[in-house]
Amino acid sequence: MALLEEWRNYAEEQQREKGARFWQDYFKQETEFYKQILASKPRKSTVQSYAKKFGVTPVIMMGFLDGINDSLKNPNSLEELEADSEVSLAYDKELLYKNMVEAKAEWLYNLPEWEPLLTQERRQELYREQKSSKTVVKGPKIGRNDPCPCGSGKKYKKCCGRDL
């Protein structure tokens, strides 16, 4: 069984048994992972080696890899990973920060380890960019008797508005 499947089964089982407590404990571990990763230059290593370095099982390490994968410069093929698979944790710092904001992981995007990587101003810009990227902006409402925006010269209700 691939590690990703093991991780998902493990997380599901633990959530049933421990509820929210499981995720609280996991997020504490995840915070420690990020502190170390942000403070050092990531190298290529195996899942097993990273797990040993962080003091967790390869299955828990897989959970972390699942979370960070979208922020990596070269994402790993998660479905194929095994304990002896080589992975790289080389991340795009701006993308990682934005993904943390999107996940509402305040405990991660406010870590002091970000300070040498991104200025406070840049972090604020990235925060605003991420928040505004999810905001739906509606255009002005077209009245039934307004000219049709397609440029036909007809009233909206007799042209494109007829399809509604």
C-alpha positions as CSV (number, residue, x, y, z in Angstrom):
1,M,0.0,0.0,0.0
2,A,1.4,3.4,-0.9
3,L,2.2,5.8,1.9
4,L,-0.5,8.3,0.8
5,E,-3.2,5.8,1.1
6,E,-1.8,4.7,4.5
7,W,-1.8,8.3,5.6
8,R,-5.4,8.9,4.6
9,N,-6.5,5.6,6.3
10,Y,-4.5,6.5,9.5
11,A,-5.9,10.1,9.6
12,E,-9.5,8.9,9.1
13,E,-9.1,6.2,11.9
14,Q,-7.4,8.6,14.3
15,Q,-10.1,11.3,13.7
16,R,-12.8,8.7,14.5
17,E,-11.0,7.7,17.7
18,K,-9.7,11.0,18.9
19,G,-11.8,13.6,17.0
20,A,-10.4,17.1,16.9
21,R,-7.7,16.2,19.3
22,F,-5.9,14.2,16.6
23,W,-5.7,17.3,14.3
24,Q,-4.6,19.6,17.2
25,D,-1.7,17.2,17.9
26,Y,-0.9,16.9,14.2
27,F,-0.9,20.7,13.7
28,K,1.6,21.0,16.6
29,Q,3.9,18.6,14.8
30,E,3.4,20.3,11.5
31,T,4.4,23.6,13.1
32,E,7.7,22.1,14.2
33,F,8.2,20.7,10.7
34,Y,7.7,24.2,9.2
35,K,10.0,25.9,11.8
36,Q,12.8,23.6,10.8
37,I,12.2,23.8,7.0
38,L,11.9,27.6,7.0
39,A,15.1,27.9,9.0
40,S,17.2,25.7,6.8
41,K,17.8,24.9,3.1
42,P,15.9,21.8,2.2
43,R,17.8,19.0,0.4
44,K,16.7,15.9,-1.4
45,S,16.3,12.9,1.0
46,T,14.1,9.9,1.4
47,V,10.7,10.0,3.1
48,Q,12.2,7.7,5.8
49,S,15.2,10.0,6.4
50,Y,12.9,13.1,6.7
51,A,10.7,11.1,9.1
52,K,13.7,10.2,11.2
53,K,15.0,13.8,11.2
54,F,11.6,15.1,12.4
55,G,11.0,12.2,14.8
56,V,7.9,10.8,13.3
57,T,6.8,7.8,11.3
58,P,6.9,7.8,7.5
59,V,3.1,7.8,7.5
60,I,3.0,11.0,9.5
61,M,5.7,12.4,7.3
62,M,3.5,11.6,4.3
63,G,0.7,13.8,5.8
64,F,3.2,16.7,5.9
65,L,4.3,16.0,2.3
66,D,0.6,15.9,1.3
67,G,0.2,19.4,2.8
68,I,3.3,21.0,1.4
69,N,3.3,19.4,-2.1
70,D,1.4,22.2,-3.9
71,S,4.0,24.7,-2.7
72,L,7.1,22.8,-3.9
73,K,9.2,23.9,-6.9
74,N,9.0,20.3,-8.2
75,P,6.0,18.6,-6.6
76,N,6.3,15.0,-5.7
77,S,4.1,12.3,-7.2
78,L,2.4,11.5,-3.9
79,E,0.5,8.4,-5.1
80,E,3.8,6.6,-5.8
81,L,5.8,7.5,-2.7
82,E,7.1,4.8,-0.5
83,A,9.3,5.1,2.6
84,D,12.5,4.8,0.5
85,S,11.4,7.2,-2.2
86,E,13.5,10.3,-2.6
87,V,11.7,13.6,-2.2
88,S,12.7,17.3,-2.3
89,L,11.3,19.9,0.0
90,A,12.6,22.8,-2.1
91,Y,9.6,25.2,-1.8
92,D,8.6,28.4,-3.5
93,K,8.4,30.7,-0.5
94,E,5.8,33.1,-1.8
95,L,3.5,30.2,-3.0
96,L,4.0,28.4,0.3
97,Y,3.0,31.6,2.2
98,K,-0.1,32.1,0.0
99,N,-1.1,28.5,0.4
100,M,-0.9,28.8,4.2
101,V,-3.1,31.9,4.0
102,E,-5.6,30.1,1.8
103,A,-5.7,27.2,4.3
104,K,-6.3,29.7,7.1
105,A,-3.3,28.3,8.9
106,E,-2.5,31.4,10.9
107,W,-0.3,29.4,13.2
108,L,2.0,28.8,10.2
109,Y,2.0,32.0,8.2
110,N,2.7,34.0,11.4
111,L,5.8,31.9,12.4
112,P,8.9,34.1,13.2
113,E,10.9,31.9,10.8
114,W,9.3,33.8,7.9
115,E,11.1,37.1,8.8
116,P,14.4,36.4,7.1
117,L,12.7,34.9,4.1
118,L,10.1,37.6,3.3
119,T,9.8,41.1,4.5
120,Q,6.7,42.1,6.6
121,E,5.6,44.3,3.7
122,R,5.9,41.4,1.2
123,R,4.0,39.1,3.5
124,Q,1.2,41.6,3.8
125,E,1.1,42.0,0.0
126,L,0.9,38.2,-0.4
127,Y,-1.8,38.0,2.2
128,R,-3.9,40.6,0.4
129,E,-3.3,39.0,-3.0
130,Q,-4.4,35.6,-1.7
131,K,-7.5,37.0,0.0
132,S,-8.6,39.1,-3.0
133,S,-8.0,36.1,-5.4
134,K,-10.9,34.3,-3.8
135,T,-13.2,37.3,-3.8
136,V,-16.0,37.1,-6.4
137,V,-16.6,40.5,-8.0
138,K,-19.9,40.9,-9.8
139,G,-20.2,43.2,-12.8
140,P,-22.9,45.9,-13.0
141,K,-26.4,44.6,-13.3
142,I,-27.9,45.1,-16.7
143,G,-31.5,46.3,-16.6
144,R,-34.1,44.7,-18.9
145,N,-34.6,48.0,-20.9
146,D,-30.9,48.9,-21.1
147,P,-29.0,48.6,-24.4
148,C,-27.6,45.1,-24.8
149,P,-23.9,45.0,-24.0
150,C,-23.2,42.8,-27.1
151,G,-23.5,46.0,-29.2
152,S,-26.6,45.0,-31.3
153,G,-28.4,48.2,-30.4
154,K,-31.4,46.3,-29.2
155,K,-32.8,46.3,-25.7
156,Y,-31.3,43.7,-23.4
157,K,-34.6,41.9,-23.0
158,K,-35.1,41.5,-26.8
159,C,-31.5,40.4,-27.4
160,C,-29.1,38.5,-25.0
161,G,-31.5,38.7,-22.1
162,R,-34.0,36.6,-23.9
163,D,-32.0,33.4,-23.2
164,L,-32.7,33.8,-19.5
